Amino acid sequence: SVLQPVELKVDPGSKVTGGAVIRDGKETIGLYECRHRTDVKDKIDSRRALRRGRRNRKTGYRKPRFDNRHPGKCAACGKNARHGSRYCRPCAESRDFVDNGHREAWLPPSLRARVDESMSWVGKMRRLRPIASISMELARFDTQLMENPDISGVEYQQGTLYNRTQVMMLPKAHYYDAVGVGRHLPETVGVPLVEVYTATGRGNRQMAGVDKYGFPIRHRERKNVQHGFQTGDLVVADIPKGKYQGRWRGRVAVRKTGYFDIRDGTGKRICQGISARYCRLLQRANGWQYERESLPANAGAALPPHV
């Protein structure tokens, strides 16, 4: 058999990126949602505060040296550049590179994480389906004002989103917005569910837990795998008796004692103190969480004509 090429439509967002897979420009065969991490900036701020407090406690006797600033990035490889230079020492000596403007293309960590998560998610989609083309919404200007210079007031609420929410009676969702991206609109959205990809990360490097004042109060081992599991693995637990009798499925939080906790997709703890012998591995932790959510009953409504 020959695989039919499909089109991936992407509607980027600050917290959620929606996606839709269209076949032959008429049929919607998949709706997807990529949920980005929103804790990157808070974690960086917390790490900076802990680092400064540790520096003041441990090295307060040192004289301040204001010239010791972190150098810029090498324009060739992206590593630390020498002071007063555009390149690092190996690149400056070899001169075997192309200046790709890495320093000018720098993004804040929170924005960089969003870009990397979107690229990783699209890569997963390409491995799952024979995607031949990708369409993405890149509207950073007022398209309605361009079409109607005299637009004002409530008319702003009657654009493409008005067709989706009022004409089609569909709720606000990025995967519905992704269906309308590009030149061709499908006739129906006959998909019963949406696949949700949530970026969870791969843990952190903090080896010491601190109290509210920033002082270390506990330490952890360098060993991540405990009894064949590590935090973030997707497991199913068949518990024969006790308070949590039954079958439970979720992400595991491991302990050295061999008694784990299980959390659902929202992060809520559903089981506590479950023995490792009752757990069965479904998927290793890879920084992502996969779920499926049902769509409303009118998800197969006809789309408005594309002008």
Legacy VTK file of the C-alpha trace (Angstrom):
# vtk DataFile Version 3.0
C-alpha trace
ASCII
DATASET POLYDATA
POINTS 307 float
0.000 0.000 0.000
1.034 3.618 -0.604
0.785 6.183 2.187
-1.211 9.269 1.354
0.687 12.491 2.134
-1.001 14.769 4.642
-0.636 18.386 5.726
0.176 19.535 9.246
-1.328 22.863 10.297
0.080 24.635 13.347
-1.372 27.478 15.403
1.364 28.648 17.826
0.549 30.132 21.224
2.349 31.293 24.347
1.037 28.443 26.518
-0.593 26.046 24.062
0.169 25.280 20.422
-2.556 23.621 18.393
-2.182 21.283 15.466
-4.373 19.594 12.887
-3.577 16.951 10.284
-5.519 17.327 7.022
-5.754 14.758 4.231
-6.359 15.863 0.623
-7.248 19.334 1.912
-10.757 18.130 2.822
-10.677 15.646 5.694
-9.404 16.254 9.222
-7.854 13.035 10.506
-6.215 14.303 13.703
-6.265 17.146 16.231
-3.341 17.783 18.526
-2.321 20.110 21.322
1.169 20.889 22.597
1.196 22.396 26.089
4.353 24.338 26.830
6.143 24.739 30.116
5.281 27.921 31.968
7.719 27.564 34.884
11.000 28.249 33.093
11.365 31.867 34.199
10.323 31.122 37.802
12.863 28.304 38.048
15.641 30.490 36.664
14.765 33.285 39.095
14.761 30.829 42.005
18.107 29.381 40.966
19.598 32.871 40.657
18.362 33.812 44.148
19.827 30.643 45.670
23.122 31.182 43.866
23.444 34.754 45.100
22.610 33.766 48.655
25.185 30.968 48.554
27.785 33.314 47.097
27.199 35.865 49.871
27.452 33.221 52.581
30.476 31.382 51.221
32.517 34.132 49.561
31.481 37.301 51.355
35.098 38.025 52.271
36.129 38.538 48.653
36.530 41.993 47.212
33.996 42.900 44.529
35.426 42.754 41.030
32.960 44.410 38.715
34.995 43.632 35.616
34.408 39.896 36.003
31.399 39.694 33.777
30.159 36.641 31.974
31.484 36.883 28.395
29.314 36.989 25.329
28.681 34.028 23.085
30.862 33.009 20.189
29.270 33.968 16.886
30.500 30.714 15.323
29.811 27.913 17.820
27.749 29.573 20.558
30.195 28.897 23.416
31.687 31.572 25.671
33.643 34.162 23.701
36.838 35.834 24.853
36.613 39.272 26.437
36.638 41.927 23.769
36.303 39.360 20.988
33.444 38.045 18.923
34.705 34.445 18.975
35.994 31.878 21.424
39.664 30.886 21.446
39.390 27.680 19.326
37.292 29.393 16.654
39.507 32.470 16.581
42.612 30.306 16.064
41.166 27.899 13.505
39.070 30.386 11.485
37.348 27.351 9.966
33.746 28.452 10.445
30.888 30.503 9.064
29.646 33.435 11.119
25.978 32.432 11.529
25.021 35.306 13.828
24.454 33.129 16.890
24.845 36.087 19.246
22.236 38.179 17.435
19.799 35.230 17.343
19.800 34.766 21.115
16.409 34.211 22.767
15.450 34.306 26.451
15.311 30.829 28.016
11.522 30.871 28.311
11.093 31.672 24.599
13.845 29.257 23.607
12.088 26.486 25.530
8.863 27.200 23.651
10.645 27.021 20.298
12.474 23.809 21.193
9.273 22.191 22.459
7.455 23.085 19.246
10.274 21.680 17.125
10.355 18.477 19.161
6.586 18.107 18.921
6.588 18.616 15.140
9.376 16.052 14.882
7.228 13.519 16.726
4.354 14.259 14.359
6.579 13.691 11.322
7.642 10.303 12.640
4.023 9.249 13.196
2.468 10.425 9.914
3.649 10.948 6.306
3.570 14.745 6.474
4.282 16.350 3.109
3.759 20.028 4.008
3.453 22.244 7.090
1.357 25.411 7.386
1.789 27.773 10.329
-0.048 30.898 11.404
2.401 33.799 11.632
0.047 36.777 11.977
1.703 39.588 13.908
-0.311 42.422 12.376
-3.941 43.533 12.170
-5.324 41.652 9.168
-8.878 42.879 9.742
-7.744 46.514 9.614
-6.001 45.793 6.315
-9.222 44.421 4.809
-11.470 47.139 6.271
-9.733 50.410 7.241
-12.938 51.722 8.881
-13.397 48.744 11.220
-14.095 49.560 14.865
-15.976 48.436 17.939
-17.871 45.165 17.855
-16.824 44.483 14.251
-13.469 43.370 15.604
-15.316 40.466 17.280
-16.748 39.172 13.998
-13.682 37.834 12.235
-12.490 34.281 11.732
-12.853 33.499 15.422
-16.452 34.696 15.254
-17.154 32.081 12.575
-15.747 29.373 14.796
-17.448 30.306 18.062
-20.792 31.689 16.867
-21.429 30.028 13.502
-19.879 26.631 14.219
-20.644 26.752 17.962
-17.216 25.378 18.824
-15.312 26.284 21.987
-12.042 28.222 22.029
-9.188 25.845 21.316
-5.918 26.146 19.446
-6.460 22.911 17.530
-9.677 24.369 16.064
-7.735 27.480 15.084
-5.129 25.262 13.424
-7.817 23.772 11.159
-8.350 27.211 9.611
-4.660 27.844 8.927
-3.542 27.879 5.310
-5.323 28.225 1.998
-7.454 25.078 2.118
-10.134 24.417 4.730
-11.540 20.933 5.331
-15.246 20.354 5.035
-15.749 18.725 8.460
-13.896 18.014 11.681
-14.896 14.404 12.206
-12.406 13.565 14.955
-13.754 12.217 18.274
-10.743 13.160 20.419
-7.633 15.315 20.632
-4.155 14.067 21.492
-2.420 16.236 24.084
1.373 16.499 24.349
2.497 18.153 27.591
6.126 19.193 28.078
7.133 18.148 31.595
10.913 18.395 31.484
13.448 15.893 32.750
13.750 16.933 36.368
16.358 19.339 37.728
19.969 19.400 38.813
19.367 20.663 42.324
20.974 18.211 44.726
19.990 20.004 47.942
16.508 21.021 48.955
16.247 24.335 50.769
13.861 25.955 53.202
12.010 29.212 52.627
15.128 31.164 53.622
17.379 29.423 51.087
19.343 27.259 53.520
19.918 23.577 52.557
17.927 21.140 54.685
18.024 17.875 52.706
20.112 16.162 50.067
19.430 13.495 47.526
21.508 10.763 45.982
23.019 10.875 42.541
21.191 7.688 41.637
18.071 8.319 39.555
16.866 4.751 39.008
15.311 3.058 42.035
14.097 -0.551 41.799
14.053 -0.341 38.014
12.009 2.894 37.852
12.778 6.592 37.762
10.633 9.622 38.411
8.456 10.446 35.442
8.012 6.909 34.113
4.514 6.001 32.979
3.411 2.940 34.947
0.322 0.934 35.731
-0.108 -0.441 39.255
-2.317 -3.451 40.033
-2.881 -3.321 43.788
-4.576 -6.440 45.189
-5.702 -5.044 48.536
-5.629 -2.090 50.858
-6.739 1.509 50.610
-5.706 1.833 46.947
-7.012 -1.518 45.751
-7.507 -1.640 41.997
-5.642 -0.547 38.872
-3.978 2.868 38.697
-2.191 4.497 35.782
0.022 7.573 35.870
3.487 9.035 36.364
5.551 7.596 39.184
7.666 9.436 41.781
10.300 7.007 43.058
11.870 6.614 46.485
14.840 4.626 47.717
12.586 2.697 50.097
10.741 1.107 47.179
7.369 2.729 47.935
6.320 5.113 45.201
3.664 7.756 44.515
1.575 7.906 41.353
0.213 11.129 39.851
-2.331 11.629 37.101
-2.025 13.861 34.047
-2.807 17.032 36.007
-0.117 16.342 38.609
-2.585 15.306 41.325
-1.405 12.460 43.537
-3.765 9.507 43.195
-1.725 6.856 45.028
0.786 7.114 47.844
3.219 4.573 49.223
2.703 1.925 46.527
5.205 -0.926 46.511
7.439 -1.185 43.446
6.500 -4.848 42.947
2.961 -3.812 41.988
4.133 -1.401 39.264
4.590 -2.283 35.616
6.434 -0.008 33.219
4.517 1.365 30.230
6.900 4.067 28.994
10.181 5.555 30.094
10.262 9.236 31.014
11.257 11.301 27.979
10.226 14.805 29.076
6.708 14.519 27.647
3.316 13.398 28.844
0.742 11.968 26.463
-3.016 12.058 26.963
-6.255 11.921 25.011
-9.237 14.173 25.612
-12.729 13.807 24.184
-14.156 16.501 21.953
-17.647 18.010 22.256
-20.531 16.355 20.418
-20.696 19.028 17.694
-17.057 18.641 16.688
-18.105 17.360 13.271
-19.905 20.567 12.279
-19.264 21.969 8.837
-16.633 24.655 8.556
-17.487 28.067 7.068
-16.359 28.604 3.455
-12.843 29.914 3.013
-12.734 33.234 1.163
LINES 1 308
307 0 1 2 3 4 5 6 7 8 9 10 11 12 13 14 15 16 17 18 19 20 21 22 23 24 25 26 27 28 29 30 31 32 33 34 35 36 37 38 39 40 41 42 43 44 45 46 47 48 49 50 51 52 53 54 55 56 57 58 59 60 61 62 63 64 65 66 67 68 69 70 71 72 73 74 75 76 77 78 79 80 81 82 83 84 85 86 87 88 89 90 91 92 93 94 95 96 97 98 99 100 101 102 103 104 105 106 107 108 109 110 111 112 113 114 115 116 117 118 119 120 121 122 123 124 125 126 127 128 129 130 131 132 133 134 135 136 137 138 139 140 141 142 143 144 145 146 147 148 149 150 151 152 153 154 155 156 157 158 159 160 161 162 163 164 165 166 167 168 169 170 171 172 173 174 175 176 177 178 179 180 181 182 183 184 185 186 187 188 189 190 191 192 193 194 195 196 197 198 199 200 201 202 203 204 205 206 207 208 209 210 211 212 213 214 215 216 217 218 219 220 221 222 223 224 225 226 227 228 229 230 231 232 233 234 235 236 237 238 239 240 241 242 243 244 245 246 247 248 249 250 251 252 253 254 255 256 257 258 259 260 261 262 263 264 265 266 267 268 269 270 271 272 273 274 275 276 277 278 279 280 281 282 283 284 285 286 287 288 289 290 291 292 293 294 295 296 297 298 299 300 301 302 303 304 305 306
